[in-house]
Amino acid sequence: MSFLVTPFEVSAKSLSEPAKCRFVHILPGIATRHSDTMDCFFRVNGHRALVSVPCAVLNKLRDSEQAYLTDQQLAEIAGLFLRRTLENGYDPTQAELVLGETELRTLARELGQF
């Protein structure tokens, strides 16, 4: 599979230099970490950054909005979430980011995905 999330650079409060972000891949955390998530992996200045989307959130979205997000759309949402989180002071060497229901809905609407 090939996903296109354009590499981006953002001014991060927690870093002394601009954060250069690159999408790596997406995979279900169900098999690898037993976490019931879809995991979007990025590289931020060479460090791994993980944005996890719980499957329960995706199921709620599907049931309430009749919206089915593709892997491509999910990667784009995760990229925007990472960008905003870095701008607000997230340190990519810390724990994974978990994308909640409210944030997912807001970002998906902002990107015109439903």
CORURKA-V673098 format. One record per residue. N is the residue number from 1. RES is the residue in three letters. SS is DSSP state (~ for helix, > for strand, _ for the rest). PHI is phi in whole degrees, 0 to 359 (* if undefined). PSI is psi as a letter, one per 40 degrees, with the letter a starting at -180 (999 if undefined). Layout:
N/RES/SS/PHI/PSI
N/RES/SS/PHI/PSI
This chain:
1/MET/_/*/i
2/SER/_/235/h
3/PHE/_/244/i
4/LEU/_/245/h
5/VAL/_/240/h
6/THR/_/303/h
7/PRO/_/305/i
8/PHE/>/221/i
9/GLU/>/235/h
10/VAL/>/220/i
11/SER/_/279/h
12/ALA/_/255/h
13/LYS/_/298/d
14/SER/_/275/e
15/LEU/_/243/i
16/SER/_/281/e
17/GLU/_/232/i
18/PRO/_/300/i
19/ALA/>/273/h
20/LYS/>/263/h
21/CYS/>/247/h
22/ARG/>/220/h
23/PHE/>/290/h
24/VAL/>/251/c
25/HIS/>/193/i
26/ILE/>/233/i
27/LEU/>/205/i
28/PRO/>/287/h
29/GLY/~/284/e
30/ILE/~/300/d
31/ALA/~/278/d
32/THR/~/273/d
33/ARG/_/235/e
34/HIS/_/54/f
35/SER/_/245/e
36/ASP/_/53/f
37/THR/>/223/i
38/MET/>/255/h
39/ASP/>/256/h
40/CYS/>/253/h
41/PHE/>/261/h
42/PHE/>/230/i
43/ARG/>/246/h
44/VAL/>/240/h
45/ASN/_/51/f
46/GLY/_/88/e
47/HIS/>/265/i
48/ARG/>/287/h
49/ALA/>/233/h
50/LEU/>/240/h
51/VAL/>/248/h
52/SER/>/255/h
53/VAL/>/242/h
54/PRO/>/299/h
55/CYS/~/298/d
56/ALA/~/299/d
57/VAL/~/294/d
58/LEU/~/296/d
59/ASN/~/294/d
60/LYS/~/299/d
61/LEU/~/298/d
62/ARG/~/298/d
63/ASP/~/289/d
64/SER/~/274/d
65/GLU/~/253/e
66/GLN/_/55/f
67/ALA/_/251/h
68/TYR/_/246/h
69/LEU/_/272/h
70/THR/_/281/i
71/ASP/~/299/d
72/GLN/~/300/d
73/GLN/~/296/d
74/LEU/~/296/d
75/ALA/~/296/d
76/GLU/~/294/d
77/ILE/~/296/d
78/ALA/~/297/d
79/GLY/~/297/d
80/LEU/~/294/d
81/PHE/~/298/d
82/LEU/~/298/d
83/ARG/~/304/d
84/ARG/~/295/d
85/THR/~/292/d
86/LEU/~/296/d
87/GLU/~/298/d
88/ASN/_/268/e
89/GLY/_/112/e
90/TYR/_/291/h
91/ASP/_/262/h
92/PRO/_/294/e
93/THR/_/275/e
94/GLN/_/273/a
95/ALA/_/295/i
96/GLU/_/295/i
97/LEU/>/264/h
98/VAL/>/245/h
99/LEU/>/271/h
100/GLY/_/277/i
101/GLU/~/298/d
102/THR/~/297/d
103/GLU/~/296/d
104/LEU/~/299/d
105/ARG/~/299/d
106/THR/~/299/d
107/LEU/~/292/d
108/ALA/~/297/d
109/ARG/~/294/d
110/GLU/~/299/d
111/LEU/_/275/e
112/GLY/_/72/f
113/GLN/_/269/e
114/PHE/_/191/999
